[in-house]
Amino acid sequence: MTLQGFHAVMARLKRQADLIEVIYVDESRRDPRMRELLDLAKRQGVKLLPVDGQRIERLAPGRRHQGLVAICAETMPRLGVEDLFIEGEKPPRLLLLDGVTDPRNLGACLRAADGAGIRAVIAPKDHACPLTDAAIQTASGAAESVNYILVTNLVRTMQELQERGLWLIGFAEDASTGLWDATWPSSTGFVMGAEGKGLRRLVRETCDQLVHLPMLGQVASLNVAVASGIVLYEALRREQGIGPGDKGAIAPT
């Protein structure tokens, strides 16, 4: 597995440096950003190989590598669903994806989930994109901070989450309740389907509630990553009690 660019490589250095085998760096780059990365890699004991720009381009052809490419172990340690629930703490907020197979959509969903303080993103093994290089790159570091859990049966996992106290909201164009009118508890999982196909029937039927996003234009739906960002930040706004006109940025959860 390869990672390119400062966001992805820095995130891996900070969180899972032991999975990096070597970092190739463009020897002509000597700017402060590169020096910061090199200093961190040395402190973490990661092998560095200065090479010319052409070598970097061959390692990551056509990608926005910014002069550095990290070669990493293929397997990243991941939690299971049961690991998300900590005794004495309220259930986590989660994002569930059904049928999202585009790696860039997955990466963008992970990035939105990270920003909104989501504990994990869950998807079915047979109807989802694996955590590919493209997904990790698009996530810009969020693939290191948000657990991406692939499960054998999404419906069965949803039922397990409900038994553990999670309320599951699915998003569907034909739902009677709109996002602004919907209410939900803080311990909630948001279930998003792929653009076009939407949620599969059994997934849809297993949700506790169905909600639609208000659409005032001519198109019927939004890209799943855009929709996820809207939903997750609306949930975060409500959880932190921020209303119209309130000043100040949303604080970390």
VOPAGU-2260 file (C-alpha; in pm, 1 decimal, decimal comma):
REM VOPAGU-2260
SITE   aa  ch    i         X         Y         Z
SITE  MET   A    0       0,0       0,0       0,0
SITE  THR   A    1     124,5     348,7     -84,7
SITE  LEU   A    2      31,4     683,5      67,5
SITE  GLN   A    3     106,8    1012,7    -102,1
SITE  GLY   A    4      97,9    1373,7       9,8
SITE  PHE   A    5     145,0    1547,1     341,9
SITE  HIS   A    6    -200,0    1490,2     495,9
SITE  ALA   A    7    -203,5    1112,3     451,3
SITE  VAL   A    8     163,2    1050,1     533,7
SITE  MET   A    9     164,5    1280,8     838,4
SITE  ALA   A   10    -148,6    1115,2     976,2
SITE  ARG   A   11       6,4     770,0     942,2
SITE  LEU   A   12     330,5     891,1    1104,1
SITE  LYS   A   13     143,5    1029,0    1402,8
SITE  ARG   A   14     -86,1     733,1    1458,8
SITE  GLN   A   15      62,2     418,3    1306,1
SITE  ALA   A   16     425,1     484,7    1223,1
SITE  ASP   A   17     508,7     119,1    1284,2
SITE  LEU   A   18     315,1      29,6     967,7
SITE  ILE   A   19     538,0     248,1     746,4
SITE  GLU   A   20     819,1      55,5     579,5
SITE  VAL   A   21     988,4     349,8     405,5
SITE  ILE   A   22     916,8     706,2     294,3
SITE  TYR   A   23    1055,2     829,1     -36,0
SITE  VAL   A   24    1105,1    1206,4     -36,6
SITE  ASP   A   25    1193,4    1443,0    -317,5
SITE  GLU   A   26    1547,1    1551,9    -234,6
SITE  SER   A   27    1489,1    1893,0    -392,7
SITE  ARG   A   28    1217,8    1988,5    -139,9
SITE  ARG   A   29    1365,2    2169,8     159,4
SITE  ASP   A   30    1070,1    2381,7     270,4
SITE  PRO   A   31     949,1    2398,3     634,6
SITE  ARG   A   32     662,9    2156,6     574,0
SITE  MET   A   33     897,4    1890,8     442,6
SITE  ARG   A   34    1146,2    1951,1     724,9
SITE  GLU   A   35     869,0    1902,7     979,8
SITE  LEU   A   36     774,2    1570,7     822,9
SITE  LEU   A   37    1135,2    1454,2     805,3
SITE  ASP   A   38    1193,8    1544,4    1170,9
SITE  LEU   A   39     885,2    1349,8    1277,2
SITE  ALA   A   40     985,0    1046,8    1067,9
SITE  LYS   A   41    1329,8    1043,4    1226,5
SITE  ARG   A   42    1183,8    1064,6    1577,6
SITE  GLN   A   43     954,7     774,5    1494,3
SITE  GLY   A   44    1242,8     571,5    1355,5
SITE  VAL   A   45    1095,4     548,0    1005,0
SITE  LYS   A   46    1334,7     486,6     716,9
SITE  LEU   A   47    1375,0     781,1     476,6
SITE  LEU   A   48    1504,9     763,5     119,4
SITE  PRO   A   49    1578,7    1093,9     -57,9
SITE  VAL   A   50    1531,0    1044,7    -434,4
SITE  ASP   A   51    1484,2    1263,7    -740,1
SITE  GLY   A   52    1144,7    1389,8    -851,5
SITE  GLN   A   53    1121,2    1142,4   -1138,1
SITE  ARG   A   54    1144,3     848,7    -897,1
SITE  ILE   A   55     863,8     996,0    -688,9
SITE  GLU   A   56     650,6    1032,4   -1000,5
SITE  ARG   A   57     712,9     670,0   -1096,1
SITE  LEU   A   58     604,2     558,2    -749,8
SITE  ALA   A   59     280,6     758,8    -766,8
SITE  PRO   A   60     211,2     829,8   -1135,0
SITE  GLY   A   61     -42,0    1104,5   -1195,0
SITE  ARG   A   62    -117,9    1148,9    -824,9
SITE  ARG   A   63     -85,8    1460,6    -611,2
SITE  HIS   A   64     211,3    1329,1    -416,3
SITE  GLN   A   65     366,0    1665,2    -315,6
SITE  GLY   A   66     711,4    1510,0    -328,6
SITE  LEU   A   67     668,1    1219,6     -90,2
SITE  VAL   A   68     541,4     861,7    -104,4
SITE  ALA   A   69     517,8     620,9     188,8
SITE  ILE   A   70     522,4     244,5     143,3
SITE  CYS   A   71     309,9      88,9     415,8
SITE  ALA   A   72     204,2    -252,2     537,1
SITE  GLU   A   73    -110,6    -370,3     364,9
SITE  THR   A   74    -304,6    -455,3     679,9
SITE  MET   A   75    -411,6    -192,2     929,3
SITE  PRO   A   76    -533,1    -302,2    1272,2
SITE  ARG   A   77    -907,5    -241,7    1297,0
SITE  LEU   A   78   -1167,8    -264,4    1568,6
SITE  GLY   A   79   -1477,2    -479,4    1554,1
SITE  VAL   A   80   -1829,1    -351,5    1623,2
SITE  GLU   A   81   -1814,5    -484,8    1981,6
SITE  ASP   A   82   -1504,1    -273,2    2048,2
SITE  LEU   A   83   -1698,1      48,3    1985,8
SITE  PHE   A   84   -1899,5      11,1    2304,4
SITE  ILE   A   85   -1719,8     102,9    2625,3
SITE  GLU   A   86   -1872,4      11,2    2959,7
SITE  GLY   A   87   -1996,0     315,1    3145,0
SITE  GLU   A   88   -2007,1     535,4    2834,4
SITE  LYS   A   89   -2304,4     615,8    2615,5
SITE  PRO   A   90   -2322,6     436,0    2280,0
SITE  PRO   A   91   -2119,2     600,4    2001,8
SITE  ARG   A   92   -2245,3     797,1    1704,4
SITE  LEU   A   93   -2183,1     599,1    1385,9
SITE  LEU   A   94   -2212,0     629,9    1009,3
SITE  LEU   A   95   -2330,1     323,3     816,8
SITE  LEU   A   96   -2282,2     304,0     439,4
SITE  ASP   A   97   -2482,6      67,0     220,5
SITE  GLY   A   98   -2359,0       9,5    -133,8
SITE  VAL   A   99   -2095,2     284,6    -145,2
SITE  THR   A  100   -1836,4     133,9    -380,5
SITE  ASP   A  101   -1651,1     441,0    -510,0
SITE  PRO   A  102   -1321,4     487,5    -320,0
SITE  ARG   A  103   -1331,6     866,2    -344,0
SITE  ASN   A  104   -1683,2     876,3    -203,0
SITE  LEU   A  105   -1566,2     651,2      80,0
SITE  GLY   A  106   -1266,5     874,1     147,1
SITE  ALA   A  107   -1485,0    1184,6     154,9
SITE  CYS   A  108   -1730,6    1012,3     391,5
SITE  LEU   A  109   -1444,9     921,5     626,3
SITE  ARG   A  110   -1324,8    1280,9     619,2
SITE  ALA   A  111   -1673,3    1411,8     705,4
SITE  ALA   A  112   -1705,7    1150,7     979,9
SITE  ASP   A  113   -1373,5    1254,6    1131,7
SITE  GLY   A  114   -1470,7    1620,4    1131,5
SITE  ALA   A  115   -1805,3    1549,7    1298,0
SITE  GLY   A  116   -1659,6    1326,3    1568,9
SITE  ILE   A  117   -1804,4     997,6    1444,9
SITE  ARG   A  118   -1654,5     692,5    1617,7
SITE  ALA   A  119   -1662,9     458,3    1317,0
SITE  VAL   A  120   -1793,6     400,1     966,0
SITE  ILE   A  121   -1952,2      59,5     906,3
SITE  ALA   A  122   -2018,5    -105,0     569,9
SITE  PRO   A  123   -2098,3    -453,9     434,6
SITE  LYS   A  124   -1808,4    -650,7     286,5
SITE  ASP   A  125   -1999,9    -746,1     -27,0
SITE  HIS   A  126   -2152,4    -406,3    -101,1
SITE  ALA   A  127   -1874,7    -162,0     -20,1
SITE  CYS   A  128   -1540,7     -28,8    -126,0
SITE  PRO   A  129   -1238,9    -161,5      65,2
SITE  LEU   A  130    -994,9      87,0     213,5
SITE  THR   A  131    -792,8     139,1    -104,3
SITE  ASP   A  132    -505,9     380,7    -168,9
SITE  ALA   A  133    -749,0     614,9    -344,9
SITE  ALA   A  134    -989,6     612,8     -50,3
SITE  ILE   A  135    -708,8     677,2     199,9
SITE  GLN   A  136    -572,7     959,4     -14,1
SITE  THR   A  137    -913,4    1125,5     -47,3
SITE  ALA   A  138    -969,6    1092,7     326,2
SITE  SER   A  139    -664,9    1317,4     385,8
SITE  GLY   A  140    -571,2    1150,6     713,0
SITE  ALA   A  141    -921,1    1055,5     830,8
SITE  ALA   A  142    -862,4     690,1     742,3
SITE  GLU   A  143    -613,8     687,8    1031,7
SITE  SER   A  144    -852,3     837,9    1287,1
SITE  VAL   A  145   -1192,3     689,4    1198,7
SITE  ASN   A  146   -1238,4     314,8    1221,6
SITE  TYR   A  147   -1368,8     164,5     898,0
SITE  ILE   A  148   -1536,5    -164,5     982,8
SITE  LEU   A  149   -1647,2    -410,8     715,3
SITE  VAL   A  150   -1910,8    -657,0     836,2
SITE  THR   A  151   -2041,9    -977,7     684,5
SITE  ASN   A  152   -2410,1    -887,3     717,8
SITE  LEU   A  153   -2511,0    -522,9     752,6
SITE  VAL   A  154   -2869,5    -594,8     858,3
SITE  ARG   A  155   -2756,3    -830,1    1134,1
SITE  THR   A  156   -2504,6    -568,9    1249,5
SITE  MET   A  157   -2778,0    -303,6    1254,0
SITE  GLN   A  158   -2991,4    -528,5    1473,9
SITE  GLU   A  159   -2697,4    -578,0    1709,7
SITE  LEU   A  160   -2646,6    -202,4    1730,0
SITE  GLN   A  161   -3014,8    -153,5    1810,3
SITE  GLU   A  162   -2991,5    -413,5    2086,7
SITE  ARG   A  163   -2703,1    -211,2    2229,7
SITE  GLY   A  164   -2918,0     102,6    2243,3
SITE  LEU   A  165   -2845,1     274,6    1913,5
SITE  TRP   A  166   -3125,1     444,9    1717,8
SITE  LEU   A  167   -3076,4     402,6    1341,7
SITE  ILE   A  168   -3189,6     667,5    1094,2
SITE  GLY   A  169   -3192,3     579,1     725,4
SITE  PHE   A  170   -3200,2     840,9     451,7
SITE  ALA   A  171   -3439,1     793,8     158,8
SITE  GLU   A  172   -3578,8    1034,0     -99,1
SITE  ASP   A  173   -3938,5     923,7     -40,6
SITE  ALA   A  174   -3932,1     945,6     340,5
SITE  SER   A  175   -4216,5    1159,4     476,8
SITE  THR   A  176   -4005,6    1335,9     741,9
SITE  GLY   A  177   -3745,1    1593,2     643,9
SITE  LEU   A  178   -3408,3    1638,7     814,6
SITE  TRP   A  179   -3503,3    1967,8     982,8
SITE  ASP   A  180   -3819,7    1816,7    1134,8
SITE  ALA   A  181   -3669,8    1484,4    1241,4
SITE  THR   A  182   -3569,9    1420,9    1601,5
SITE  TRP   A  183   -3333,5    1156,7    1735,4
SITE  PRO   A  184   -3138,3    1067,7    2050,6
SITE  SER   A  185   -2767,7    1144,0    2084,4
SITE  SER   A  186   -2681,8     773,5    2050,7
SITE  THR   A  187   -2761,9     739,5    1683,0
SITE  GLY   A  188   -2633,0     568,6    1371,4
SITE  PHE   A  189   -2693,8     737,1    1037,2
SITE  VAL   A  190   -2749,0     499,2     745,5
SITE  MET   A  191   -2668,8     627,6     396,9
SITE  GLY   A  192   -2712,5     447,9      65,9
SITE  ALA   A  193   -2528,6     489,9    -261,0
SITE  GLU   A  194   -2641,2     767,2    -492,5
SITE  GLY   A  195   -2904,5     636,4    -732,2
SITE  LYS   A  196   -2972,8     296,3    -574,9
SITE  GLY   A  197   -3024,6     419,4    -221,6
SITE  LEU   A  198   -3073,0     180,6      67,6
SITE  ARG   A  199   -3143,2    -184,6      -2,8
SITE  ARG   A  200   -3487,5    -307,3     105,9
SITE  LEU   A  201   -3385,6    -501,8     417,1
SITE  VAL   A  202   -3149,8    -227,1     528,8
SITE  ARG   A  203   -3426,9      27,0     484,5
SITE  GLU   A  204   -3678,4    -186,0     676,0
SITE  THR   A  205   -3437,6    -236,8     965,5
SITE  CYS   A  206   -3393,7     137,4    1027,3
SITE  ASP   A  207   -3587,8     284,0    1319,6
SITE  GLN   A  208   -3672,8     594,1    1119,3
SITE  LEU   A  209   -3650,3     717,3     760,1
SITE  VAL   A  210   -3568,1    1078,5     678,8
SITE  HIS   A  211   -3514,4    1274,3     358,9
SITE  LEU   A  212   -3287,1    1569,3     281,1
SITE  PRO   A  213   -3472,5    1878,8     158,4
SITE  MET   A  214   -3411,5    1921,8    -216,6
SITE  LEU   A  215   -3532,2    2250,7    -367,9
SITE  GLY   A  216   -3375,3    2219,6    -712,7
SITE  GLN   A  217   -3422,4    1987,4   -1008,3
SITE  VAL   A  218   -3200,1    1697,6    -895,4
SITE  ALA   A  219   -3349,2    1430,9    -670,3
SITE  SER   A  220   -3049,4    1345,9    -453,5
SITE  LEU   A  221   -2700,5    1446,3    -344,7
SITE  ASN   A  222   -2371,4    1263,5    -366,5
SITE  VAL   A  223   -2346,2    1032,3     -64,5
SITE  ALA   A  224   -2037,9    1208,0      71,8
SITE  VAL   A  225   -2205,5    1550,2      49,9
SITE  ALA   A  226   -2523,0    1414,4     208,6
SITE  SER   A  227   -2324,4    1248,3     487,2
SITE  GLY   A  228   -2146,3    1573,8     566,3
SITE  ILE   A  229   -2475,1    1763,1     592,2
SITE  VAL   A  230   -2634,4    1501,5     815,9
SITE  LEU   A  231   -2336,7    1449,1    1047,0
SITE  TYR   A  232   -2282,8    1819,8    1105,7
SITE  GLU   A  233   -2651,8    1874,6    1169,8
SITE  ALA   A  234   -2630,9    1598,3    1431,3
SITE  LEU   A  235   -2322,7    1758,7    1586,0
SITE  ARG   A  236   -2491,5    2100,7    1591,6
SITE  ARG   A  237   -2789,4    1959,3    1777,0
SITE  GLU   A  238   -2578,7    1760,1    2022,2
SITE  GLN   A  239   -2383,2    2068,8    2119,7
SITE  GLY   A  240   -2696,2    2284,1    2143,9
SITE  ILE   A  241   -2586,7    2542,2    1889,0
SITE  GLY   A  242   -2877,5    2736,7    1746,9
SITE  PRO   A  243   -2917,1    3007,2    1481,2
SITE  GLY   A  244   -2716,1    3315,8    1569,1
SITE  ASP   A  245   -2498,0    3145,1    1829,5
SITE  LYS   A  246   -2136,2    3251,3    1802,0
SITE  GLY   A  247   -1827,9    3036,7    1822,6
SITE  ALA   A  248   -1697,0    2731,8    1645,6
SITE  ILE   A  249   -1821,9    2384,7    1723,6
SITE  ALA   A  250   -1601,0    2243,1    1995,8
SITE  PRO   A  251   -1444,8    1897,4    1963,9
SITE  THR   A  252   -1653,8    1613,1    2107,6
